[in-house]
Each structure stands twice: as C-alpha cells, then as structure tokens.
C-alpha cells in the first residue's frame, strides 16, 4: 500500500469518527475567505447556549461545577467533544478522535460521584486534550509518519496515566508536524493545521494542533512537548499561555519521539491553556501526584511557595534581539511597551546581551542532527514516504562521530556555565525577550525558532504569554532602512506583511532559573499585572 493511500485512508477514518450530529451543516459552514473562525461558536447557531457556557468556562470553575453536582462530566465532555469536532472541520487540528471512549469514561466518573458523593481526583470529569506523541492505548501515535499509521499504542504515556488517575477525560489527540521537527504543523498523513484566529496564518509547531484546538475553544487545557520551542511557538502564534519546564519537572516518559535516545537536548512536556491560572493549576496538580515515584527522570521537587517572589521588586533583563534575527515590528513594539509599563510599576530593567546565543544555535542544529537524519529516514523508508520540503536540512545532514558528539556536548556545558555566571553576576530574577520574531506568520513562512531553542539547550524554564498588545497595520509598518543582522533576517523582514497579521495578539517570553518553575510563573503574574492590569 502506498504512503499516499495510507494517508488518505487514515484521514477518511478520522473524518468518519466525527458523530453525524457534530458534523457542521453546509449552510452553517464558514466560507473559505472567513479567516477568523473563533467567532463560529457564538455566531453560527451550531452550539447551544449551555455548550457555549461550558466551553467558555475556566478549568477551576468547570471542576467546581462538576464537584458540586451542577454539571455532569458527561455533559461537559459532550460539549467539548462537539467543539473539538467543529475545530477539526475548520482547522484540521486533530490526529485521533476518542469521543466514544471519553463519553464512556465520563459516565463512569458520574456514576462514581453519584454513588460515593466524592470526586475521583483533582481533574475529576475534566476533558483534557493531548498532543499526538503521547501514547493512549488503542490509538495511533503517528507523529506525522505514514509508517506508524494503524499501529495503535499498547501502553499509555505516564502523563496519560497520571491524568486519568486524577479523573481527567481524554477525548482527542492533536496534530503535529512530521517528526515534530518543523516549526509549523504539517505532515504527509493529516496535512496542515491552520490558525483559527486567521486561517491564512500558521499555528506554529510542533504543538500546533493543541494550540489551534484551544484557541478555537475546543479545549480549555492540553498537554504538549517542547524540544526547541514546540510549546512556546504555537502558544505565541495563537495568544495562549504555556510553560516550557526544566527537564525532569513534569514527566515525559513512555511518549514517542522521532529522535529516540537523543539526550543532548532533552524534550519536556507541559501545559498549554487559555489562561495563566489554568497553566499554574495543571503544573501544581501534576507535581502533587509525585511523578518522580514512577518516572526515573523526574526530579523529586514538590510544588513550592512563591510568596517572597510575589512581594519583591523584580530585576528583569531584556533581550531586545538575539544578534541574528530582528523581531518584526509588532514584537519590537510590544517589547518596548512592556518594558515601559514594568518601569512604571517600579521594577528594575537592565539590558541583556546575546553573548552566547549564536554559538548555542549552532549547537542545536548539530546536536539534533547528529545521526545524519537516520532516525527520520528509518521512519520514512517502510512506506516510501518522501522527506517534507521543510526538512531539507535533515535530509542533507551528515552523521557525527561519537568523539565529535562528545566534544559538542562539552562545548554545550561550557556555554551553559558561561550563561549561568552572567545571570548570577547580573543578579536578575528573569529574562524578558521575544518568544518568536513573529506576531503571526503566513502559512509556510515560519523560518526561525532561535528565540526559543536557546533555552532548551540551557534547560531554563520559559513562559510564553500574550502581553496585551495586538498587531496594528497602521503602526507596525515594515522597517525603513533596516540593516539586517543576517541574510535570514533580511528574508524574514522581507516576508513580513503588516496587513496579513493585523489584529493578531503579540506574545513575549519570560525565562527563569533552571528548576524554578514556581518563581517564574509568579513573576509572569507580576508582569501581567503591570502590563495588562490582570493575571
């Protein structure tokens, strides 16, 4: 069977898994030129008012309503299932549909509650979506390869077990780029996921399916992974909140990765959600389940108090550019406005130089391609599937010797020590910088992940957050007489179109000390209060 046939059959099976009553009628289906489809739930008449109420409610309130008996898990699950079905039809964001399984699970949770008067756990009855690479027994984990279609998982990822043991209802898995190694969500199995805020723009990658689903309103909170910006870039493209944690803080074992065994830059898992409060809730709840007891790579650090961080005057360093790519006009403006507001709130601001950034960026490419593209090639070959054009660098990579790999890792360690020394000398609490150079970017034009992947090498926690600024085509005009920092910088600025990204939310990135996720999230709360007046 050809890879094209395998992909077509899988796509049809996904389409057929949508219940007939959740298929959008042709009369209600948005026209192709309607770019923003986030208004569909409120304006189409496809949803009931109760369904809109449920899917618009933050996680803590959903859980409270279920725990009080006001709502049942089944009605909540059905509301989010219907919303996810609509999101799939409008943005192509799903890879697996588990609606029947989810409703059965929700009914069991409702029965348990009725019989005992108790909830099963901290996530009792809450629908949670997960990225495709997390194993869920009975469902495929393709990570965008046709060779992995029709090979359902025989065991769960640990994070899936923790979520379900805590009472969560898993109802769908979300699309990723091939091998999870493209900064946009596109693969040969399911095709391209588009941004519900503007379908001509990318949703980023590799957690792009999750970002599209949540931004549309088909989920309140989901779980993704990050090895080079795969949580932060999609969150920035869609105006969501996320945290890339330090390795070992949240469990990521028994999930699928293309680069199995690659440990020079460690992949991590984390939440992506509508609000920062929901991100914090997920983090605290997962850590409270003591994942280190079952995951050998998790660190035994309970969730810690942040009262001192919430009271002190902050010293924040600002990285205006990384020396290689200039942030596009709306991101540069957002960074300036955020700094102005932080100063007005009496926080101390200092400039930060990108001294080690270029060397770290070169390390990223070398370390992730140390196998010469063999890992990707071995997953493409069984079905004769070709390399995606976006993965040309993987196709052309040369395998590194063990000695050269060790020397590269030694250089990484030297750079990490240098960065930490500078941080300590400066005495800063956090680093503020772009999450990406873009406020949004047209499909097929996301070219640079350097602002995020540097912190994967350093293993620093990093939050991507919408800073309250939106792109304005009348203000954020292309630079005049711009002196590009590099050839790629010239191309990115040439590609920038103020008209195309008009009205998009702009996100920034806050970076903290390794394994100090609690403090970083508390600092993010302080920054949001100073810049937007709310958390």
LUMKESE-585820 format. One line per 3 residues: number of its first residue (from 0); for each residue x negated, y, z negated of C-alpha. Coordinates in Angstrom, 2 decimals. Last residue first. Layout:
N
NUM = X/Y/Z; ...
# end
This chain:
535
534 = 3.33/38.00/-35.78; 4.84/41.41/-35.32; 3.82/45.05/-34.92
531 = 2.43/44.40/-31.43; -1.22/45.38/-31.74; -1.94/45.54/-35.47
528 = 0.46/42.75/-36.43; -0.83/40.62/-33.56; -4.42/41.14/-34.72
525 = -3.54/40.17/-38.29; -1.75/37.02/-37.15; -4.75/36.16/-34.98
522 = -6.96/36.55/-38.04; -4.77/34.03/-39.89; -5.10/31.63/-36.95
519 = -8.88/32.04/-37.01; -9.02/31.51/-40.78; -7.07/28.26/-40.56
516 = -9.11/27.00/-37.60; -12.42/27.25/-39.45; -14.04/24.10/-38.02
513 = -16.57/26.14/-36.00; -16.33/29.88/-36.59; -13.76/31.90/-34.71
510 = -12.79/32.95/-31.20; -9.88/35.18/-30.25; -8.73/35.15/-26.63
507 = -6.58/37.56/-24.67; -3.29/37.21/-22.82; -1.54/39.50/-20.38
504 = 2.15/39.02/-19.65; 3.14/39.23/-15.97; 5.15/42.23/-14.80
501 = 3.29/42.74/-11.52; 1.09/39.76/-10.63; 1.61/39.76/-6.85
498 = 1.80/43.57/-6.54; -1.50/44.08/-8.36; -3.29/41.74/-5.95
495 = -6.71/40.46/-7.00; -8.34/38.36/-4.27; -11.01/40.99/-3.59
492 = -11.76/41.24/-7.32; -12.18/37.46/-7.46; -14.38/37.45/-4.36
489 = -16.69/40.20/-5.62; -16.98/38.42/-8.95; -17.90/35.22/-7.13
486 = -20.76/37.01/-5.40; -21.94/38.29/-8.78; -21.63/41.21/-11.21
483 = -19.69/43.20/-8.66; -20.22/46.97/-8.47; -16.69/48.31/-8.08
480 = -16.41/51.48/-6.03; -12.67/51.54/-6.72; -11.18/48.82/-8.89
477 = -7.84/47.35/-7.82; -4.74/49.06/-9.28; -3.57/48.19/-12.76
474 = -1.54/51.34/-13.33; 1.20/51.33/-10.67; 1.14/47.54/-10.38
471 = 1.84/47.18/-14.09; 0.66/43.98/-15.76; 2.18/43.41/-19.15
468 = 0.59/44.14/-22.53; 1.84/42.62/-25.80; -1.34/40.69/-26.62
465 = -0.21/37.26/-25.39; -2.40/34.79/-27.33; -5.16/32.31/-26.54
462 = -6.80/31.03/-29.72; -10.34/29.68/-29.88; -12.06/27.24/-32.24
459 = -15.82/27.08/-31.66; -17.37/23.92/-30.21; -20.30/25.88/-28.73
456 = -19.92/23.89/-25.50; -16.15/24.26/-25.64; -16.64/27.96/-26.38
453 = -18.42/28.53/-23.08; -15.52/26.77/-21.32; -13.03/29.60/-21.95
450 = -14.45/32.74/-20.35; -16.17/30.66/-17.69; -12.99/29.19/-16.18
447 = -13.21/30.84/-12.76; -11.59/30.31/-9.36; -7.81/30.33/-9.75
444 = -6.84/31.14/-6.15; -4.74/28.15/-5.05; -1.44/29.50/-6.32
441 = -1.67/33.25/-6.89; -3.25/34.49/-10.07; -1.93/35.82/-13.33
438 = -3.29/38.11/-16.00; -6.68/36.96/-14.74; -10.30/37.13/-15.94
435 = -9.47/34.27/-18.31; -9.07/34.11/-22.09; -10.54/37.61/-22.19
432 = -12.55/38.52/-25.29; -12.27/39.09/-29.03; -14.87/37.46/-31.30
429 = -14.06/36.78/-34.93; -15.12/37.45/-38.52; -18.41/39.15/-37.67
426 = -21.54/39.33/-39.81; -23.70/40.48/-36.88; -26.65/38.44/-38.13
423 = -24.42/35.41/-38.67; -22.98/35.59/-35.16; -26.44/36.09/-33.62
420 = -27.74/33.04/-35.50; -24.73/31.00/-34.37; -25.36/31.87/-30.74
417 = -29.06/30.97/-30.99; -28.25/27.65/-32.67; -25.75/26.78/-29.93
414 = -28.32/27.72/-27.28; -30.91/25.39/-28.79; -28.38/22.57/-29.03
411 = -27.46/22.97/-25.37; -31.16/22.85/-24.43; -31.44/19.50/-26.22
408 = -28.35/18.35/-24.35; -29.99/19.24/-21.06; -33.15/17.40/-22.11
405 = -31.12/14.33/-22.95; -29.37/14.45/-19.60; -32.69/14.81/-17.79
402 = -34.02/11.71/-19.59; -30.89/9.72/-18.81; -31.20/10.64/-15.14
399 = -28.58/12.94/-13.61; -26.29/11.79/-10.81; -25.92/14.23/-7.93
396 = -22.76/16.24/-7.42; -21.27/16.70/-3.93; -17.86/15.11/-4.57
393 = -17.53/16.79/-7.95; -18.32/20.20/-6.39; -15.69/19.59/-3.72
390 = -13.01/19.07/-6.36; -10.60/21.79/-5.20; -10.40/20.00/-1.83
387 = -8.83/17.00/-3.63; -11.02/13.96/-3.19; -9.39/11.35/-0.99
384 = -7.26/8.38/-2.11; -8.46/5.10/-0.65; -6.25/3.20/-3.08
381 = -8.96/1.50/-5.15; -11.51/4.26/-4.31; -10.04/7.27/-6.10
378 = -10.56/6.06/-9.68; -14.13/4.98/-9.02; -14.87/8.30/-7.28
375 = -13.74/10.31/-10.29; -16.05/8.48/-12.69; -18.89/8.45/-10.13
372 = -18.92/12.25/-9.64; -22.70/12.44/-9.97; -22.56/10.99/-13.49
369 = -23.95/14.21/-14.98; -21.06/16.19/-13.51; -19.60/17.34/-16.84
366 = -23.06/18.01/-18.28; -24.48/19.86/-15.29; -21.47/22.09/-14.73
363 = -21.14/22.97/-18.40; -24.89/23.55/-18.78; -24.85/26.21/-16.08
360 = -22.11/28.00/-18.00; -24.19/27.82/-21.20; -27.13/29.52/-19.47
357 = -24.84/32.25/-18.20; -23.27/32.81/-21.62; -26.39/33.01/-23.79
354 = -26.72/36.80/-24.03; -23.10/37.72/-23.41; -23.44/40.87/-25.55
351 = -20.91/41.68/-28.24; -19.72/45.20/-29.05; -18.57/46.08/-32.56
348 = -15.12/46.81/-33.98; -14.29/47.35/-37.66; -10.60/47.14/-38.56
345 = -8.91/50.35/-39.67; -5.48/49.68/-38.11; -6.26/52.46/-35.63
342 = -9.42/50.56/-34.74; -7.35/47.47/-34.02; -4.99/49.53/-31.88
339 = -7.83/50.94/-29.76; -9.35/47.48/-29.39; -6.04/46.09/-28.13
336 = -5.68/48.92/-25.63; -9.18/48.33/-24.26; -8.68/44.54/-23.95
333 = -5.31/45.02/-22.28; -6.82/47.46/-19.79; -9.59/45.01/-18.86
330 = -7.02/42.23/-18.50; -4.81/44.39/-16.28; -7.76/45.47/-14.09
327 = -9.30/42.02/-13.41; -11.93/40.92/-15.93; -15.45/41.29/-14.45
324 = -17.18/37.98/-13.75; -20.86/37.18/-14.37; -22.10/39.22/-17.33
321 = -19.46/37.81/-19.65; -17.31/40.93/-19.78; -15.99/43.20/-22.53
318 = -16.98/40.79/-25.29; -15.66/42.47/-28.42; -16.87/41.74/-31.96
315 = -14.36/41.86/-34.79; -15.03/42.86/-38.38; -11.81/42.45/-40.28
312 = -10.73/44.40/-43.35; -9.77/41.75/-45.90; -6.31/40.69/-47.08
309 = -5.20/37.90/-44.75; -8.68/36.38/-44.74; -8.62/36.15/-48.52
306 = -5.22/34.41/-48.48; -6.26/31.83/-45.88; -5.63/28.63/-47.85
303 = -6.92/25.35/-46.41; -5.48/22.44/-44.43; -7.30/19.27/-45.49
300 = -10.77/18.55/-44.00; -11.63/14.89/-43.49; -13.12/15.21/-39.98
297 = -11.62/13.19/-37.15; -13.96/11.05/-35.01; -13.11/7.72/-36.67
294 = -9.36/8.30/-36.23; -7.17/6.38/-38.66; -8.00/7.85/-42.09
291 = -9.23/11.03/-40.42; -5.64/11.72/-39.30; -4.69/12.85/-42.80
288 = -0.98/13.49/-42.13; -1.41/16.99/-43.57; -3.69/17.77/-40.62
285 = -0.78/17.14/-38.24; 1.62/19.28/-40.26; -0.75/22.22/-40.67
282 = -1.58/22.31/-36.97; 2.04/21.95/-35.83; 3.27/24.70/-38.18
279 = 0.44/27.01/-37.11; 1.36/26.58/-33.42; 5.03/27.18/-34.23
276 = 4.17/30.36/-36.13; 2.08/31.53/-33.16; 5.15/31.46/-30.95
273 = 6.32/29.86/-27.69; 4.09/26.83/-28.04; 0.91/24.97/-27.10
270 = -0.52/22.51/-29.59; -4.00/20.95/-29.67; -6.18/18.14/-28.43
267 = -9.95/18.08/-28.05; -12.39/17.02/-25.33; -16.01/16.84/-26.37
264 = -18.80/18.36/-24.34; -21.89/16.10/-24.41; -19.58/13.21/-25.22
261 = -18.82/11.61/-21.85; -17.68/8.08/-22.63; -14.59/8.21/-20.43
258 = -14.86/11.06/-17.93; -11.38/10.66/-16.48; -9.77/10.86/-19.88
255 = -7.00/8.75/-21.37; -5.85/9.05/-24.97; -6.82/6.48/-27.58
252 = -8.36/9.08/-29.89; -7.61/12.80/-29.82; -7.02/13.50/-33.50
249 = -6.99/17.14/-34.67; -9.96/18.73/-36.47; -12.53/16.38/-34.97
246 = -13.83/18.70/-32.25; -13.20/22.34/-33.01; -9.72/23.47/-32.13
243 = -8.45/25.02/-28.88; -5.45/26.93/-30.13; -2.33/27.86/-28.21
240 = 0.21/30.62/-27.75; 2.22/31.27/-24.59; 2.29/34.07/-22.00
237 = 2.41/31.79/-18.95; -1.01/32.18/-17.30; -2.71/32.69/-20.67
234 = -1.22/29.47/-22.04; -2.34/27.65/-18.89; -5.92/29.00/-19.33
231 = -6.07/28.33/-23.09; -5.08/24.67/-23.09; -7.36/23.36/-20.34
228 = -10.12/25.84/-21.17; -13.15/23.62/-20.60; -12.47/20.40/-22.50
225 = -8.96/21.18/-23.73; -6.01/18.89/-24.41; -2.26/19.25/-24.61
222 = 0.60/18.82/-27.06; 3.98/20.49/-26.71; 6.20/22.94/-28.53
219 = 9.52/24.60/-27.82; 10.37/22.52/-24.78; 12.40/23.00/-21.58
216 = 12.47/26.78/-22.01; 10.78/27.82/-18.77; 7.60/28.87/-20.59
213 = 7.60/25.52/-22.41; 7.88/23.39/-19.27; 5.43/25.50/-17.27
210 = 2.83/25.42/-20.05; 3.21/21.68/-20.53; 2.77/21.05/-16.81
207 = -0.26/23.31/-16.75; -2.28/21.52/-19.42; -5.13/21.22/-16.90
204 = -4.73/23.73/-15.69; -3.22/27.03/-14.68; 0.47/27.83/-14.17
201 = -0.31/29.19/-10.75; 1.55/32.09/-9.21; 4.10/32.14/-6.36
198 = 6.61/30.62/-8.76; 6.61/33.70/-10.97; 7.60/33.32/-14.62
195 = 8.32/29.63/-13.97; 4.68/29.09/-12.88; 4.25/26.31/-10.36
192 = 3.27/22.64/-10.71; 1.69/21.25/-7.56; 1.89/17.74/-6.13
189 = 3.07/14.66/-8.02; 0.60/11.99/-6.92; -2.05/13.86/-4.92
186 = -2.75/16.36/-7.67; -2.11/20.00/-8.63; -2.14/21.82/-11.95
183 = -4.67/24.62/-11.54; -8.04/24.90/-13.29; -9.09/21.54/-11.74
180 = -10.77/18.80/-13.79; -7.82/17.05/-15.42; -8.81/14.01/-13.33
177 = -6.43/15.29/-10.65; -4.45/18.20/-12.06; -1.92/17.60/-14.85
174 = 1.85/17.07/-15.06; 3.84/16.65/-18.25; 5.15/13.75/-20.28
171 = 8.77/13.62/-21.42; 11.14/12.82/-24.31; 9.03/12.21/-27.40
168 = 11.26/12.56/-30.47; 9.38/13.58/-33.59; 10.06/11.88/-36.93
165 = 6.63/12.11/-38.57; 5.88/8.53/-37.58; 6.69/9.62/-34.04
162 = 4.22/12.50/-34.11; 1.49/10.46/-35.79; 1.91/7.58/-33.33
159 = 1.75/9.96/-30.35; -1.37/11.62/-31.81; -2.96/8.17/-32.09
156 = -2.47/7.51/-28.40; 0.01/4.70/-27.92; -0.70/1.19/-26.70
153 = 0.20/-0.93/-23.68; 0.30/2.01/-21.28; 2.08/1.51/-17.98
150 = 0.04/0.67/-14.86; 2.53/1.54/-12.12; 0.43/4.50/-10.93
147 = -3.20/4.49/-12.10; -4.69/4.07/-8.61; -2.57/7.02/-7.41
144 = -4.61/9.34/-9.63; -3.21/12.53/-11.25; -3.97/11.75/-14.90
141 = -1.97/8.54/-14.22; -0.82/7.68/-17.73; 2.15/5.51/-16.86
138 = 4.92/4.69/-19.32; 5.74/1.56/-21.32; 3.80/2.53/-24.44
135 = 3.01/6.24/-24.53; -0.59/7.15/-23.82; -1.53/10.83/-23.90
132 = -3.08/11.90/-20.59; 0.25/13.17/-19.21; 0.56/16.05/-21.66
129 = 3.12/15.71/-24.42; 6.63/17.06/-25.07; 8.13/17.29/-28.55
126 = 11.83/16.85/-29.36; 12.41/17.46/-33.08; 14.58/14.93/-34.94
123 = 12.41/14.73/-38.05; 9.10/16.53/-37.44; 8.15/16.72/-41.14
120 = 9.24/13.14/-41.83; 12.11/10.67/-41.87; 14.72/13.10/-43.16
117 = 16.83/12.14/-46.11; 20.54/11.69/-46.79; 19.88/7.96/-46.74
114 = 22.58/6.51/-44.47; 23.40/9.62/-42.45; 19.72/10.58/-42.09
111 = 18.74/7.08/-40.93; 21.63/7.05/-38.47; 20.55/10.43/-37.09
108 = 16.98/9.16/-36.69; 18.22/6.06/-34.85; 20.33/8.25/-32.58
105 = 17.31/10.42/-31.81; 15.23/7.35/-30.87; 17.92/6.11/-28.49
102 = 18.17/9.60/-27.00; 14.40/9.70/-26.52; 14.18/6.29/-24.84
99 = 16.90/7.31/-22.38; 15.18/10.66/-21.71; 11.66/9.34/-21.14
96 = 10.75/11.16/-17.92; 7.12/10.92/-16.83; 4.95/13.28/-14.77
93 = 6.82/16.54/-15.37; 6.18/20.15/-14.28; 7.62/20.34/-10.76
90 = 8.68/23.99/-11.26; 12.40/24.24/-10.43; 13.56/20.62/-10.49
87 = 11.23/19.76/-13.36; 12.39/22.75/-15.40; 16.02/21.69/-14.89
84 = 15.26/18.20/-16.18; 13.35/19.71/-19.10; 16.40/21.83/-19.98
81 = 18.67/18.78/-19.85; 16.29/16.84/-22.07; 16.00/19.81/-24.42
78 = 19.76/19.94/-24.93; 20.06/16.14/-25.13; 17.37/16.01/-27.79
75 = 19.07/18.69/-29.86; 22.43/16.91/-29.58; 20.81/13.61/-30.54
72 = 18.84/15.06/-33.44; 22.07/16.23/-34.99; 22.78/19.84/-35.84
69 = 24.25/21.41/-38.98; 23.23/18.38/-41.03; 20.97/20.43/-43.29
66 = 17.84/18.62/-42.10; 18.83/19.14/-38.45; 19.40/22.86/-38.94
63 = 16.15/23.19/-40.88; 14.20/21.36/-38.18; 15.63/23.63/-35.48
60 = 14.89/26.64/-37.69; 11.24/25.65/-38.13; 10.91/24.94/-34.36
57 = 12.10/28.29/-33.05; 15.60/28.45/-31.48; 16.05/29.25/-27.79
54 = 16.57/25.61/-26.76; 19.31/25.16/-29.36; 21.18/28.40/-28.62
51 = 21.03/27.81/-24.86; 22.47/24.32/-25.36; 25.23/25.77/-27.54
48 = 26.06/28.37/-24.90; 26.49/25.58/-22.37; 23.91/25.32/-19.60
45 = 24.41/25.28/-15.80; 26.13/28.69/-15.87; 23.19/30.08/-13.92
42 = 22.37/33.24/-15.86; 21.12/32.22/-19.30; 19.29/29.00/-18.37
39 = 18.09/30.38/-14.99; 16.42/33.52/-16.36; 13.08/31.72/-16.60
36 = 13.31/31.21/-12.83; 11.16/34.19/-11.83; 10.21/33.81/-8.15
33 = 13.62/33.83/-6.52; 12.43/33.59/-2.90; 13.09/29.85/-2.78
30 = 16.72/30.39/-3.67; 17.87/29.32/-7.10; 20.05/26.18/-7.32
27 = 23.53/26.94/-8.62; 25.49/26.08/-5.46; 23.25/23.06/-4.84
24 = 24.24/21.56/-8.20; 21.31/21.15/-10.63; 20.85/17.47/-11.51
21 = 21.50/17.03/-15.21; 24.82/15.20/-14.80; 23.14/12.74/-12.43
18 = 20.55/11.78/-15.04; 16.96/12.55/-13.93; 15.08/9.25/-13.59
15 = 15.76/9.21/-9.84; 13.45/12.18/-9.32; 10.64/10.47/-11.20
12 = 11.17/7.30/-9.19; 11.06/9.35/-5.98; 7.75/10.92/-7.00
9 = 6.30/7.50/-7.78; 7.40/6.09/-4.42; 5.88/9.05/-2.55
6 = 2.61/8.74/-4.47; 2.28/5.01/-3.80; 3.13/5.55/-0.15
3 = 0.46/8.25/0.25; -2.09/6.10/-1.57; -1.48/3.37/0.99
0 = 0.00/0.00/0.00
# end
